[in-house]
Amino acid sequence: MRIRIDPVACDAYGYCAELLPELVAIDEWGYPMVDGKPVPASLLALAARAAKECPRRAVMMETTND
């Protein structure tokens, strides 16, 4: 699994970065950035929570082929 951010839907609340600072960085305008790498197993629950609780539904979990 990996996380993806929809930049159009995102309003830069930063909640995803608070929940998942290991995978989500914030740019100079306050928007989240992810590198697209697979989410480590130890962080899957937090990544799913970040996707579920995003106020704008801009954070998504995707299945990878890795």
Phi, psi and omega in degrees: 000152173218163177255149178226145179248131173271104185294336179286320181282333186292135175247015174061044174291327178085004182297322180297321179289329176292318180286327191224059183295341179292335185239341184242121175254158179250132179278182185294345178259001178093008180267146182285148175229138175232155183267354178083001179287156177301145179282127177299148182306325182291345182248003183300318181296318179292323178295318178296321178295318179299319179293317183292322188262005177298125183299332182254004183056037181270347179259128182229149173260134179233146175281136177256164177259015182283000000 
